[in-house]
Amino acid sequence: MLVAAAVCPCPPLLVPEVAAGAAPELDTARAACTDALGVLAAARPDLLVVVGPADGTGPESYPEGTEGSFRGFGVDLGVRLGPDKGTPTGRRLPHGLAVGAWLLGRTGWADAPVEGRAVGEPLAVERCTEEGEIIATRAERVAMLVMGDASACRTLKAPGYLDERAAPFDAEIARALGAADTGALRALDTGLARELKVSGRAPWQVLAGAAAGNTALEGALLYEDAPYGVGYIVATWS
């Protein structure tokens, strides 16, 4: 059963080495992510599943010990999903899971085994929620770290340029995540999410599926902003 979740954004710029100057405007987001991971640790899970955007459709599985890096962003910095299990997987973490692995390493996560799942933008709502339901059965007490960004169209300089639909769309996402509103997350407009370049849609709907069996979960919104024209949200469910 899902007992706790943390929702965090996944821009590589969250990693100070990638930001080339630490991007102090993201310090508040980093602090909120640290607080969110504290909620996961306090839940004392038997398993932590990190869910993030896939490069393809997914779902894709990444066992504990899988490596990733930020070399594609010009920084010779490697990360690992949990401790080294000594068994090469032959796969590399996609960037969203790599940011999740960096957050776990930064906070010294050692509270439960870790595994990763990646789900892509093309994955249908029904398949996302089904994936979440499966994740929730992986252990008696499951926690999730859910990585994903809201729209990339909040300002003229945003990656997707300015789209007037972006701010209200992000506001509804922030409300739903802050209220642990699984129905609202399932009902997100997938077509509009695609047009607004929302990377978190599929991971959030996986979370909604995982939470289906626990109506006692309560949400809290820790952070919501768009410092680079991209919506970043941090929330917890516990």
N, C-alpha and C positions, 0 to 999 in steps of 0.2 A: 504493500500500500504506500502511496505517496504521503509522506509526513511533512515535507518542507520543500520549498523551491526558492531559488533566487533567480531573478531575471536581470541580465546585464547587457549593455551594448557591446558590440564586438569590433569597433574600428581599431586597426593596428596602431593608430595614433594614441590609443590608451596606454601603450607601452612607451615609456619615456625615451628609450633608446631610438625607437622609430620616429618619435616626434621631433628629434634633433633640437633639443632645447626644453624638453620635458612638457611642453604645452601646458603651462600653468592654468590655462582656462579649463583644463580637464581635471584639475586636482579635486574639485568637488565630486565629479563623477567617480574618480578613483576611490575616494574616501567612502562614497556610498556603496561601491562594489565591495569594499572591504567589510563594511557593516553587514551587507547582504550575505556574504559568506559566513560571517559569524552566526547568523540565524541558522544556516545549514549545519554548522558544527554543533550548535546547541540542541538540534533535533536528534543527535546521536544516531545517524542512519547506519544501516548495515551495508548500504551501497549508494554511491553517488554516480549519477549518470549526467554527463555533460552533453547537452543537445545544442547543435548550432547549424548554420546554413551549409549545405553541401555544394560542391562545385557542379555536380550533375543533379540527377533527380533524387537518388537515395531511395530508401534509407541505407546508409553505409555505417558499418560497425568499426570501431577503433578500440582495441583492447588496452588495458592498463600497460603503460610503458611505451606506447606509441610516441614517436618523436615528431616534432614540427619545427619550423624555423621562420624567421622574418627576413630571410635573405632576399626574397622577392621584393622586399620594400627597401632594399639597400643597406640592411643592417645584418652583420654576422652574429646573430643571436639565435640560439636554439632553445627549445623548450621540450618538456616531456609530460605526458599525461599520467600523473602519478609516478610512483617509483619505478626504477628500471627492473623489469622482470627477466632481463637477460635473454629474451627471445625476440630476435628481429622480426618485425611484422611485414616488412617490405612496403609499407604504406606510410604516407606522411599526413599529418593533420591538416585539414583545410584551415584557412586563416581564422575563421570564427572559433573553431575548437582550439587553435593555437593560442588565441587571446585568452580563452578560458583556462587553458593549461598554465599560461603565464600568471593569471590571477591566483590560481591555486598554489603555484610555487611561491608567489609573492607573500601569500598569507600563511605559508607553511602547512598546507592541508595534510593531515595524517590521520583523519578521523574515521575513514572508511575506504574500502577499495573503490577505484574509479574506472569507469569505462565511458567511451564516447559514442555518440550517434549523430550522424549528419543527415539532414533532410533538405531537399532542394526546392526552389520556387515552383517547379512544375508539379510537385506532389499534391494530389487532391486532398481536400479537407478530410474526407472520410478515411483516407489512408493515413493521414497525419494523426487523427484521433485514435485510430486503431493502433498505431505505433505507440502512442502514449499509454494506452491500456495495457499493452504488452510490457512496457517498461515498468509500470506500476506493480506487476506481478513478479519482477525479477528478484525481490527479496521481501522480507517481512516489513522492513522499514526502508523505504527508498526516498532519497533526496535528489533533486534535479537542479543543475545549474544551466539555465537556458539563455543562450547567447543570440542576439539579433538586434538589428537597428530598425527604427521606424523609417519614415519617408526620407528620401534624399532630395527633396524639392522644396525646402522651406525658405530659401533666399535666392536672389539672383546669381550668387556665386556658388550655390550648391551644385553637387555633381549632376543632378537632374534638372537644374535651373528652377525658377520659381513656378510653383503650381499652387493656385489659391485653394485647392482641395486638400493640400498637405497638412496644414495646421489643424483643421477640424478632424481629419482622419487620425492624426497623432494624438489629439486630445482624447478621442474616444478610446484609443489603445491604452493610453496612460490611465484613464478611468477604469477600464476593464481589468488591467493588470493590478492596479491599486486596490480593486475591490474583489479580486479573485473571481471575476465574473466569467465562468467557463462558457456560458451560453453566448455572451457577446464575442468572445474570442472565436468560437466555432462559426459565428455568423459573419466574420470579417469578409468584406468584398475582395475576393482573390484577384479579380481583374483590376480593380482600382489599386490594390496593393502592388500589383506588377507594374502598373503605369507610374506609380509613385516611387518605385525602386525600393520597396520595403523588404529587407532581408530577413526580418524576424517573423514574418507571417507564419510560415510552416513550423518553425520551432515553438512558437506560442500556441499553435493549435495542437501540437504534440503534448504540451503541458496541459492544455484543456482536457485532452483525452486521459492523461495520467491521473488527473484530479477527479475524474468522474466518480470514483468510488469513495471519496472522502468529502462529504459536505460540510465538515467542521473546519476546513481550511479558511483562514482569514488573511486578507491581503493588506499590504502597506506600500504606499508609493514613497520611495526615498529620494528620487531625483527625476527630473524631466526638463530637458533643454535641447537646444539645437545650435551649439556654438559654431559649427561649420556649415549650417544649413541642412544638417542631417539630424533627425530626431533620435536622441539617446534617452533611454528610460531604464531606471533601476527600481525594482520592486521585490518584495518578498511575500511568500505565502507560508503560513505556519499554523 
